[in-house]
Amino acid sequence: MTSPELTQLFPHSESPDLGASPTEFRLASLYRFPESPDKGWWLRANMISTVDGAVTGPDGSSSSINNAADFRVFEVLRALCDVVVVAAGTVRAEGYRNIRTPERLTHLRSRYGMDPHPHLVIVSASGNVPADALTTDADVSVPYVVTTSHGASILPAAFPSENVIILRAYGDGEAAGGGADGGIDAEGGGQVRASESTGGSGRIAPEDIVGSLLELGWSRILLEGGPALLGQFVRAGVLDELCLTTSPLLFPSAVGRITTIGGGSAPVGPPSGARLGHLLKGEDSTLLARWELGA
C-alpha cells in the first residue's frame, strides 16, 4: 500500500504538507502521547467510518472502507503505544494476529524505551476468543486476555495463565468500578488480579481494565474498538482522545456508529464534549481528525 501525501488543515501550519516519509518523524510528532500526563497514563481510541457513518463495509469489516491515508496514520498510532486493546468480536471480524511494528518505525519505540512491538490485549468477559488470535510467531509476544473467572475457564488449556487478566463482571444495574454504571459487555469485551465474577455475562468496568494495564507498566494505551467497547469507555469517562478517520465513501447499511451501548440500554447523561486537536486531509479527501475529549 503506497503511502499517500497528507495535508494539515488545522491548526494552521507554515509547512502543511506531510509527504510520505519512511521514518514518519513529522506525523509521529502530531500523534505523540503526552510526555507526563497528570494522571500518569493516556488512553486514545482509533476508529474509522464512512461519510454516512458506516463502521464496516460490504465484507463486514473495516478493511473495505479504509485506505492508504488511514493505514499510514494507523501504523504510526500503533508504533507509539505500549498496548493495543480490542474486543474479541473485533478480533474475530478483523482477523487480529501478530501485531508488528514495521522496521522503518522501530526508532519511534526505541526513543521511548518501549518493547519492539505493541502488546495485544483482547477483552471478552465470556472468554470466547478466536483460537488463532491466541497464537503468535516467535518474534511477537503472546496476547493477554481480559476476562472473568468463568471466561478464563474456557480458554484453551495451553494458553499461559500469566497472560490471563481476571476481573469482575458487573450485572445489569450494578455500579461498575468507580464510574457511572458502565462496563464491558461479555463480547465487547493473564493473571494480574483475581476477583469475583458473575459468570460469562455482565460487563467488565473500563476503569478496572485500565488499572490492570497500568499494573503491567503500560501507560500509552490504544483502543481499537469495536463500537460497543468504545461506547463503554466513553460512557465511563476514561477516554482521553479519539482519532477518527472519515473515509470518502457512502455505504447505507444497518450497521453504524463508532460507539454503541449494548443490551438495548438507553443513553445516560448529556453528550460528552470534544475539542479538535488537529485535522489532516488525504489526497482522496479522506479526513483524519484527532479529538481531545473532556472539553
N, C-alpha and C positions, 0 to 999 in steps of 0.2 A: 504494500500500500504506500503510494508516494505521499510524502509529507507536503501538505499544501501551504501556501502563504496565508498568514493571518494578519489582520489589521486591528489595532487597538482603537476602538471608537470612544471609550470612556474609561478612565479620565483622560483628558487631553494629554497627548504626548508629542514632543518635538520630533520623535522618531517612531511613528505609529506602526510601521511595517515590521512584522515579525516573520522574517524569511525562514525557510526551512533550515534547521541547524542540527548537525549530528549531536552536539553537546546540550543544546536547548538551555543555555545559561539564561537568556532573557525571559523565556517562557517560565522557567523554574522560579525566577525572581518574582514573577507575578503571582505564582501559586504557592510560594514558600509558606510553611507553617509559622505562626508567631514564635519568636525565639524563646520567650519566657512568659507564657500566659499566666495571669494571676492565679488561676486555679490549678495550674501545673499540667494541664492537658488540653487538647483541642480536637474537636470532632467535626469533620466535614463529610458531606454526602456528595455523591456524583451521580446524576441521573440524566436521561435524555427523553425527549418527547417530540412528536411531530408538531407542526403549527396548530393542528386542531386537537392536540392533547393526547394522542395515542402513545402508549409507552412500549408497545410491541408492534411488529409488522406482520405481514402475511404468514410468516413461519412461526409465529408465536414467541419470538424472542426479539431483543433489541438489535440484533445483528442486521436485520433487514430494514432498519431505519437509521442506523448510524453511518458514518462516512469517515473519510480521511482526516478531516478537520477535528472531528470528535475524538478519533483514535489518537491523534497527536497529543491532545490535552490529557486523554485517558492514561497514556503511558507515563507522562510526567507526574500526574497525580499519584499513581502507584509508586513511582520511583522516590517520591518524597515522604511516603508514610511508613510507619512501623508495621501496621497491620491493616488488612482488608477484612471487613466484617460484612457478611452476606447471609440472607435467609436460605434455608435448604431448598425452598421452592425455586428460587432464582438460580441456585447452583444446578438444579435439575434442568431448568429451561435453557440456561445459557451454556451448560457444559463446562463448569469451572473445574480446572485441574492444573497443577504445576504453574503457579504464578511466578514468573521470572522477570527480572529487570534486564532490559536489553543492555548489552555490553557497553554501548555508547553512553548510557545513562548511569552506569555504576558509580561514576565520580560524584553524583549527587548524594548517593547513600554513604559513600566514604567520607564525604565532607561532614556529615552529621553523626558519624560513628555508628551507623546502622548495619544490621546484618545484610548480606549480599542481596537477598530477595525479601519482599514483604511476607509476613506470616499471614496465613488464611485462617479466619475463624468463621465457622458455619453455625448458624443459630437454628435450633429445632427442639422445641420442648418435647415433641413426640419421639425424637431420636431417629426419625425416618429420613436418613441421609443417603444419597446415592453412593453405592459402594465404590464406584470408580473415582469419586471425588476424595475418598479417604486414602488412596494410594498415590504415591508420588515417585518421581525419578530420584536417583541418589543425590543429586545436587540441590534438591528443593526440600525444605523442611516439611514434615508431616503436619497436616492441618490440625487445628483444635476444633472441638465441637462443644458449643454451649448448649446444655440440655438439662433435663430434670433427672432425678434418680430413676424414674421409670424409663425415660428415654435412653439413659446410659445402659440399661439392662438389655436393650435390643440392638445396640451397636454390635458390629462384628467382634467376636471374642478376641481376634488377633489385633484389634485396634488398641494402641497403647493407652493404658489408663491415665498416664500422666498428661495426655492430651485431651482429656475429658474434663470440662468445667461444669460441675453440677451446681445448679442454682434452683431456688424455689420457684414454682409456678403458682401464680395467684388466680383464684377463681373469680368468676364474674361478680362485680360489685365490691370486691375486696381491694382495699388500698394496696398498691404495689410500691415497694421501695419508699422513697420519700416524695414521689411525685403525685400527680392527680389521682387517677385510678387506672393508669395505663399499664403496659407490659407487652411482651412479645407473644403473639399468637403461637400456637403449637407449631405451625408450619411457617410462621413469619420468622418462625422463629422470628475433662482434661484434668486432673483432679486438683483444683486450686482451693475450692471452698465448698464443702458439702453442706446441704441444708434440706429442710423439709420440702416435699413436693406434693402436688395434687394429682400426680399421675401424668398421663400423656396429654391431658388437656390443660387449659388455663393459659396464663401469659407470664413471661419472664420479664421482670422490670428492666427497662433500659439502664437505669442507674446501677443496677447490680451487674449488668454486662460490662459497663464502663469500668466499674470497680475491679472486676476480675482481670480486665486488660491492664489496668494500672499495676495490679499485683505482679503481673508478668513483666513489667517495665516498659510497656508500650503506651506512649502518651500522644503520638501522632496517629490518629485513628481515621480511617477512610471507610465510610459506609456506602455500599454499592446496591442497596435495596434488598428485596423488591419493595413495591409500594406499601404493602402492609407493614413491613419492618420500619420503613422510613416514617410512615404515619405515626407509629407508636413512639419513635424517638422525638418527632416534632411535638407530639402531644405531651410528652414528659418534660419538654423544655430543656433537653440536654444537647441539642444540635446547635453548633456554633456557626456553621457555614454551609451553603448549598451551591454546588457547581452544577448549573443546568444548561444543557445543550438543547437548542431548538433546531431540529432538523427541518430543512425546507421541503417538507412533504406533507400531504394530507392523506389520512387513512381512516375513513369513517369505520368505526367498529364499536363493539360493546365494551371493549377494554379501554380504560382511560384513567387519567390522573396519575401523577407520580407519587401521591400519598393517598392511602385509603385507611379506613378503620374496619377491621374485621368484625364478624359476628352480627352485622346489622345494627351496630351501635350508632346512635345519633351523635353528631359533633358536639363537643363540650367546650364552652368558653368562647371568647372572642377570637378572631383570626390573629395569628402571630405577625409581628412586624418584621420587615426586612429592609436592608439598605444595599444599593448596588455598589459592589466593590470595584468591579471592572466589567467591561463588555468588549468582546472580540468578535470579529466577523471573518468567516472563511470566504474563499473565492467563489463558492457556490451559494452564498447568502446564509450559510449556517451561522447561527448566533451562539456564542459561548459566554454565559454570564456567571459571575461569582457573586453570590448574595451573602451578605453578613446578616445574621439573624439576631433577634433580640433588640431590634431598633425601635 
